[in-house]
Amino acid sequence: MPAPCYDLMEGISLGSKRAEVIDELPGTCMPQGGEPTGTVEMEKPITFCCLT
């Protein structure tokens, strides 16, 4: 099957690479970590205003 062709916008540079998937092995790691560590220390008070 021939490769598809696409029109490029003027002024766009083109570079290319080729990659091939040889073998696909799905991951088997269980998620872990993500627990908070460290401390929170108060500094100067700040006011945040949201515009509607």
Residue pairs with C-beta under 8 A, 6 or more apart in sequence:
8 14
